[in-house]
Amino acid sequence: MITNPFVFETPLEPDEPLVGRGQDLARLRELADSGTYTLLEAPRRFGKTTVLKRVAHSWSEQAERLAVWVDFSRVLTAEETARRLERAYAEARPGRLGHLLAELLETIRVRLGPIEIGRHPSAPADPRDRLHELLELPADVARRSGERALVCFDEFQDILAVPGIDGLIRSHVQHHRKHVSYVFAGSEPSMLRELFSARARPLYGQVKPLRLHRLDPRELAQYIAERFEAAGRHAGEGAIQISALAAGHPQRTMLLAWHLFDHTPSAGTAGRQTAEAALESALTDATGEFTAAWRAMAENERRVSVALAHDISPLARSAPEFVGLASRSSAQHALSRLLETGEVERTAGGPAILTDPLFAAWLRREHPTP
């Protein structure tokens, strides 16, 4: 049985091919090597975590430098923040520096004790004391080894759920520039602006922004064709069709490629009809996700989304008649909200578009033109 060669549900492993991110990886490494703190921005499912893990892997391979990837997604408390750091340190690449990090971590555990869920409020242990100690570990390892360390904070905007944690983190990282390079990564535009662009926030003006953009559909089509050939099948016109539909969205392209491969018989060729069948399968699988996203939107956000799905500007004169928007101001307000949440993005020099091309296809199916 031939295994489907396309991965869409998890970040890619370091040894798996990564399409179209060579310049992004090089730039991120360049900034990290120079000690520049970087804000890596990308819409959800644009391969941000894959890029972070790829950079961390290559960093740790060079002269055994320490690299740590920390996942802050959906973090809620200071205790949980400390556990995420501990887990990241425990999973750091083994070797001389990995062992040194483990020794320093064990010292903290012996001195402060373990973090326990549901600890009685009168207990003396304060997770913020532990966080102060944990945040110093990469710098300690770097000082002892003489090699710069790299720390990647993924989904960093989620720490806003924990009052004061961004200030606590800044109180440490601001002193580490000689020894540690930090990458703060996130996918919620409004929350990232709150952290790094609001003058009142502790991390204001601390980072160099770097944004992951859509990939070249032609490169993606070529990659799909190569993976098909390696598996004894032919992507044919189907690869071009799904790459054009996915419009450079990395995860959605791989999802459609998975379905395209699944619909192509052994030694067969994927044509236009195969691509259409792949799209229908993908939309069927994602119906629950899209229905939930639709229900979470305000009424005018739904109307703006449908207009954008049909390549109609919600500010155009034809939009009110097509989707029932009451006024230009209501359309502008809804559009601004969708931009803030990342459901909509502005392309370079182009109009606002729905970030998820599959959601756009689902909306066109559910709300066809009259």
C-alpha distance (Angstrom), angle and dihedral (degrees) to the residues before:
residue distance angle dihedral
M1 . . .
I2 3.82 . .
T3 3.79 115.4 .
N4 3.79 116.5 -131.6
P5 3.84 103.4 -107.6
F6 3.80 97.2 -151.6
V7 3.81 121.6 95.2
F8 3.80 117.4 -161.9
E9 3.80 107.8 145.0
T10 3.82 100.9 63.3
P11 3.82 137.9 30.4
L12 3.80 113.8 -85.5
E13 3.78 120.0 -98.9
P14 3.84 116.8 -114.9
D15 3.83 92.5 -105.6
E16 3.83 94.7 52.1
P17 3.83 119.8 95.7
L18 3.80 115.4 -96.4
V19 3.80 116.5 -156.1
G20 3.79 124.7 -143.0
R21 3.79 99.8 -10.5
G22 3.80 99.5 101.6
Q23 3.81 94.6 108.2
D24 3.81 92.5 44.2
L25 3.80 91.5 51.5
A26 3.79 92.2 47.2
R27 3.80 92.9 49.0
L28 3.80 92.7 47.3
R29 3.81 90.4 50.5
E30 3.79 90.8 47.3
L31 3.81 91.8 53.3
A32 3.80 92.5 45.2
D33 3.81 92.6 48.7
S34 3.80 89.6 53.0
G35 3.81 92.2 51.1
T36 3.80 93.3 -112.9
Y37 3.79 115.5 151.7
T38 3.80 108.2 -129.1
L39 3.79 135.6 -157.2
L40 3.82 108.4 -151.2
E41 3.79 108.3 -160.2
A42 3.78 126.0 -172.1
P43 3.80 138.6 147.1
R44 3.77 115.2 -102.9
R45 3.81 114.6 -73.9
F46 3.79 94.5 17.5
G47 3.81 93.0 122.7
K48 3.79 96.9 -97.8
T49 3.80 94.3 141.7
T50 3.79 91.6 46.0
V51 3.81 90.1 53.3
L52 3.81 92.2 47.6
K53 3.79 93.1 49.4
R54 3.82 91.6 45.8
V55 3.81 91.5 52.9
A56 3.80 92.0 45.5
H57 3.81 91.2 49.8
S58 3.80 94.4 50.5
W59 3.81 90.5 44.1
S60 3.81 93.4 54.5
E61 3.81 91.4 47.2
Q62 3.80 91.3 58.0
A63 3.82 110.8 84.2
E64 3.82 89.5 -28.9
R65 3.79 91.5 -75.7
L66 3.78 115.9 176.4
A67 3.83 117.0 -107.1
V68 3.80 124.3 178.7
W69 3.82 128.1 -172.7
V70 3.82 115.3 -161.7
D71 3.81 122.2 -169.1
F72 3.81 111.8 -150.6
S73 3.81 96.2 171.2
R74 3.82 112.7 143.7
V75 3.82 93.5 -6.0
L76 3.82 111.5 165.7
T77 3.81 111.0 175.9
A78 3.79 142.8 31.5
E79 3.83 88.9 -111.6
E80 3.79 90.8 55.5
T81 3.80 91.3 46.4
A82 3.81 89.2 55.4
R83 3.81 91.4 48.3
R84 3.81 91.1 51.7
L85 3.81 90.2 53.9
E86 3.80 92.2 47.3
R87 3.79 91.5 49.5
A88 3.80 91.7 49.6
Y89 3.79 91.6 50.5
A90 3.80 91.3 48.3
E91 3.83 90.0 52.4
A92 3.81 95.2 47.7
R93 3.79 115.4 125.2
P94 3.82 110.8 -79.2
G95 3.76 121.0 -117.8
R96 3.77 136.7 89.1
L97 3.80 94.8 -41.1
G98 3.77 93.0 39.5
H99 3.79 89.6 55.8
L100 3.81 90.8 47.5
L101 3.80 90.1 51.9
A102 3.82 90.2 49.4
E103 3.80 91.3 51.3
L104 3.81 92.5 51.0
L105 3.81 90.8 46.5
E106 3.78 91.2 51.8
T107 3.80 89.6 51.7
I108 3.81 89.1 57.6
R109 3.78 91.7 47.6
V110 3.78 92.0 52.0
R111 3.79 93.0 47.4
L112 3.81 100.1 41.8
G113 3.80 102.9 22.3
P114 3.82 127.0 -131.8
I115 3.77 124.8 -49.8
E116 3.80 107.1 -108.6
I117 3.78 125.0 -161.4
G118 3.80 112.0 -126.6
R119 3.81 95.6 17.8
H120 3.83 111.1 175.4
P121 3.84 110.8 -96.8
S122 3.82 91.2 -122.4
A123 3.81 92.5 57.7
P124 3.82 110.9 113.7
A125 3.81 98.8 -133.5
D126 3.81 112.6 107.6
P127 3.83 115.9 -163.1
R128 3.80 89.5 -149.7
D129 3.79 89.4 62.8
R130 3.77 87.1 54.7
L131 3.81 91.4 47.7
H132 3.80 90.9 54.4
E133 3.80 89.1 55.4
L134 3.81 95.4 42.9
L135 3.80 94.4 49.9
E136 3.80 90.4 57.2
L137 3.82 95.6 54.7
P138 3.85 99.6 86.1
A139 3.80 90.6 49.8
D140 3.82 90.5 48.1
V141 3.81 91.1 52.4
A142 3.82 91.3 47.0
R143 3.80 92.8 50.2
R144 3.81 92.6 49.3
S145 3.80 95.1 45.2
G146 3.79 98.4 38.5
E147 3.82 89.1 -132.5
R148 3.82 123.6 114.9
A149 3.81 113.7 -112.6
L150 3.82 127.3 -142.3
V151 3.81 123.5 -143.2
C152 3.82 120.9 -173.1
F153 3.80 116.9 -164.2
D154 3.82 106.2 -162.3
E155 3.84 122.1 -158.5
F156 3.78 86.5 6.3
Q157 3.81 93.8 168.4
D158 3.81 89.5 73.1
I159 3.82 91.2 73.2
L160 3.81 86.3 77.3
A161 3.82 84.9 82.9
V162 3.83 87.9 68.4
P163 3.82 110.6 67.1
G164 3.79 114.4 -126.3
I165 3.82 97.2 1.5
D166 3.82 94.5 115.8
G167 3.80 88.6 56.5
L168 3.79 91.7 47.6
I169 3.81 91.0 51.1
R170 3.80 92.0 47.4
S171 3.80 91.1 51.9
H172 3.81 86.7 66.3
V173 3.79 107.7 30.6
Q174 3.81 93.2 51.3
H175 3.82 88.1 68.1
H176 3.81 97.0 46.6
R177 3.81 103.6 71.5
K178 3.80 93.8 110.1
H179 3.79 92.3 53.6
V180 3.83 112.2 20.8
S181 3.80 135.0 44.0
Y182 3.80 116.2 -152.9
V183 3.79 129.8 -155.9
F184 3.80 115.1 -166.5
A185 3.80 109.7 -163.7
G186 3.77 131.0 -173.1
S187 3.78 148.0 151.3
E188 3.82 105.7 -150.7
P189 3.84 107.6 88.6
S190 3.80 97.5 -164.6
M191 3.81 93.8 47.1
L192 3.79 92.8 46.9
R193 3.79 90.0 51.4
E194 3.79 88.4 51.1
L195 3.80 90.5 54.7
F196 3.78 101.5 41.3
S197 3.81 108.5 18.5
A198 3.81 103.2 40.9
R199 3.81 110.5 94.1
A200 3.79 91.6 -143.5
R201 3.82 93.9 59.3
P202 3.83 121.0 93.3
L203 3.83 93.7 -126.8
Y204 3.82 95.3 50.7
G205 3.81 112.0 144.3
Q206 3.81 94.5 -2.8
V207 3.82 101.1 120.7
K208 3.80 146.0 56.8
P209 3.84 109.2 -127.1
L210 3.80 119.2 -129.1
R211 3.80 119.6 177.8
L212 3.78 128.6 -159.4
H213 3.79 109.7 -136.6
R214 3.77 132.8 -163.7
L215 3.78 117.0 -73.2
D216 3.80 127.3 -115.4
P217 3.85 107.3 -90.1
R218 3.82 89.4 -147.1
E219 3.80 91.6 58.6
L220 3.77 90.0 47.3
A221 3.81 92.4 49.6
Q222 3.81 89.7 51.3
Y223 3.79 91.1 49.6
I224 3.81 91.2 49.7
A225 3.81 90.8 49.7
E226 3.80 91.3 51.2
R227 3.80 93.3 50.5
F228 3.81 90.5 48.4
E229 3.81 91.2 51.0
A230 3.80 91.9 49.1
A231 3.81 88.4 54.5
G232 3.81 94.5 48.4
R233 3.80 97.3 -103.1
H234 3.78 134.2 103.8
A235 3.80 122.9 -124.6
G236 3.80 92.8 -159.6
E237 3.79 117.1 165.4
G238 3.79 89.7 -22.8
A239 3.81 93.0 77.3
I240 3.80 91.0 54.3
Q241 3.80 92.4 46.9
I242 3.79 97.4 51.6
S243 3.82 93.4 40.9
A244 3.79 89.9 54.2
L245 3.80 91.5 47.5
A246 3.82 93.2 48.7
A247 3.83 88.8 51.6
G248 3.79 95.8 -150.5
H249 3.82 95.7 -49.0
P250 3.85 102.1 145.2
Q251 3.80 102.2 -150.2
R252 3.78 95.9 38.1
T253 3.80 90.2 50.8
M254 3.81 91.4 53.7
L255 3.81 91.1 45.3
L256 3.80 91.4 53.7
A257 3.81 90.5 43.6
W258 3.81 89.2 54.5
H259 3.79 90.7 53.5
L260 3.80 91.8 43.4
F261 3.80 90.2 54.3
D262 3.79 90.3 45.6
H263 3.83 91.1 54.8
T264 3.81 94.5 46.2
P265 3.82 114.7 88.9
S266 3.79 120.8 -131.4
A267 3.84 109.7 -74.9
G268 3.82 87.6 4.1
T269 3.80 131.7 126.2
A270 3.79 126.2 -119.5
G271 3.79 112.5 -130.4
R272 3.78 136.2 173.7
Q273 3.81 93.1 -73.5
T274 3.80 90.5 50.1
A275 3.81 89.4 53.3
E276 3.82 90.3 50.3
A277 3.82 90.5 50.5
A278 3.83 89.8 48.7
L279 3.79 90.6 52.4
E280 3.80 92.8 49.5
S281 3.80 91.3 50.0
A282 3.80 91.7 49.1
L283 3.81 92.1 48.8
T284 3.79 91.6 48.1
D285 3.82 91.3 52.1
A286 3.82 91.7 47.7
T287 3.81 97.4 45.2
G288 3.79 93.4 102.0
E289 3.80 91.9 49.5
F290 3.79 93.3 47.9
T291 3.79 93.5 45.1
A292 3.81 89.7 54.1
A293 3.82 91.0 48.7
W294 3.81 90.5 49.7
R295 3.80 93.0 50.3
A296 3.81 91.0 49.4
M297 3.82 91.5 58.1
A298 3.77 126.1 90.2
E299 3.79 115.4 -115.7
N300 3.81 96.2 -100.6
E301 3.80 91.1 45.0
R302 3.80 87.4 58.6
R303 3.80 91.1 50.2
V304 3.80 92.2 49.1
S305 3.80 91.0 47.7
V306 3.79 92.5 53.2
A307 3.79 91.1 49.0
L308 3.82 91.4 50.8
A309 3.80 91.0 47.2
H310 3.81 87.4 60.2
D311 3.84 92.5 45.5
I312 3.79 91.5 -109.1
S313 3.78 117.6 137.5
P314 3.82 108.6 -124.1
L315 3.81 86.3 -138.8
A316 3.80 93.4 56.0
R317 3.81 121.3 106.2
S318 3.80 90.9 -116.0
A319 3.83 94.2 56.4
P320 3.84 98.5 78.5
E321 3.79 91.8 52.3
F322 3.82 93.1 46.1
V323 3.82 102.0 44.0
G324 3.80 103.7 12.3
L325 3.80 101.3 -111.2
A326 3.78 108.7 171.0
S327 3.79 98.9 -146.4
R328 3.78 145.5 -8.7
S329 3.82 90.8 -106.4
S330 3.80 92.7 54.5
A331 3.80 89.4 49.1
Q332 3.80 91.2 50.0
H333 3.80 92.3 49.2
A334 3.81 92.8 50.1
L335 3.80 91.8 45.7
S336 3.81 91.1 51.2
R337 3.77 90.3 51.4
L338 3.82 92.5 50.6
L339 3.81 89.8 49.8
E340 3.80 90.2 51.8
T341 3.80 93.6 51.8
G342 3.81 92.9 45.1
E343 3.81 95.6 -117.3
V344 3.80 86.9 118.3
E345 3.80 128.9 34.7
R346 3.78 135.0 -172.2
T347 3.77 113.4 -123.6
A348 3.78 118.6 -138.0
G349 3.79 105.6 -79.0
G350 3.79 90.9 -14.2
P351 3.80 141.8 93.4
A352 3.78 129.2 -75.0
I353 3.81 112.8 -82.7
L354 3.78 136.4 -179.0
T355 3.79 107.6 -92.2
D356 3.80 93.8 -139.5
P357 3.82 111.6 60.0
L358 3.81 91.5 -167.0
F359 3.79 91.1 55.5
A360 3.80 87.1 51.4
A361 3.81 90.3 51.5
W362 3.81 90.3 48.7
L363 3.81 91.0 50.8
R364 3.82 90.8 50.3
R365 3.78 89.3 52.2
E366 3.80 93.8 46.9
H367 3.84 94.8 40.7
P368 3.82 108.5 30.9
T369 3.78 121.9 -178.2
P370 3.83 113.9 -90.3
